[in-house]
Amino acid sequence: MGKKKNSLTPTTFSLLHATDFADRQLYNIVPPLKAGMIVLADRYAYTAFARDVARGVDRAWVRDLYSFAVRPDLALYFRVPIDVSLDRLMARRVKLKFYEAGLDMGWSLNAQESFRIFQGKVLEEYDRLIDEFGLSVIDASLSITDQQQTVRNLVSRQLERPALEAVSQ
Amino acid sequence: MVDPKTDNKDSKELVRTEFGANGHIQPGRYYGHGLPYLPIDQYPGKIIAIEGTDGVGRSTQIQLLREWLEVQGYGVVETGWTRSALMQPTIELAKSSNTLNKLTFVLLYATDFADRLEKEIIPALKAGFVVLSDRYIFSALARAGVRGVDRAWLRSLYGFAIAPHLVFYLKLDVDTLIRRVLSARGMDFWESGMDLKGGDDIYDSFRSYQNKLLREYGSMADEFGFRMLDARKPVDVLQEELRRQVGAFLSGSDISVDGREVSGG
């Protein structure tokens, strides 16, 4: 739809993602919560708070926009320096996506350079969110095993069950 | 965000914007937070919104007004609900497949409005056009309000909208409205509020839904400074009144006619 035509503005980009989130919350988040299940969300409203504000939408506006969202019981923020994330993407020979690299903002015609500028602003916004929303920060430059151990500890504590039991299952 | 463990209503930690409080927002300015990346100060164009429920004759009046304004030498741009290139196909699809809930509907409409605002309305204002808007945000606020969407949230959502210079509200009583709609094209699913599931009878649903909408519009009249017009009047009488008020407003403004500055305001 809009993404293909490269025609989204920061506000329509933000609103379309909120629409998608509202739809997923209705069908994929609230029903399992009501059934007592655990919902694992790969990105949440915080992504919008960081990404949309980096694009220039108003900080308070986007928070209010998502005020219908269910507040997660646990929010994990995998923090990684830009160089590391760029290296990882390059190593996988991933072509940087137009919006992911912030190319819509016209800060640089070079995708890598644009990514660096844009993600730099995104990271700044994420850092604000840590205290504001009590995100649990995980150092994502560590090994996957170490990160996973931290994640399991945090999740276990949240679920009030012993860590080892949770891991062994 | 909503904390699932506490009552939803008490967990609003966010500061709400004072939005259009008693029409104190200056025309041509953002109602709320606005678009920080698009400052709009001092643009010469004007927004004239024509509001009202379905069947009040908005499009006829807008067409006549447009012709008249163009003869006067004004540049005119028209915009209307769900006409954005970005969202129109999606909204039509969503309406026909009936998979939307009230929140996603509200957000799709807001996206459509944002797209038109940034790509049609703001450039036109900047270039000194008169923007005739067939419905503005008020129809969206009314429809969502009737469906129980939080009014403060709606006003914050539309905080990126620009307060029009003039808002005409074409008011029609339900009895007249029903007869007009039936003789023109019949009642459709959405206009009848059938999604509210008030029953299978489309006539009853239409009447009840439109009554609620009228109350909702009425409650916004002061807040947004509506100029009320009686839509039962004949087309030409109504048009005459519109032209008189629009003419008076524009002649006192600094908008250009035929490329010349008519510096009055």
Interface residues (C-beta under 8 A of the other chain):
Chain A: M1 G2 S7 L8 T9 P10 T11 T12 L15 L16 A18 T19 A22 D23 L26 L33 A45 R55 G56 V57 D58 A60 W61 R63 D64 L65 Y66 S67 F68 A69 V70 R71
Chain B: M1 V2 D3 P4 S11 K12 L14 V15 R16 T17 G32 H33 G34 L35 P36 Y37 A85 L86 P89 T90 L100 N101 L103 T104 L107 L108 A110 T111 A114 D115 E118 K119 W153 S156 L157 G159 F160
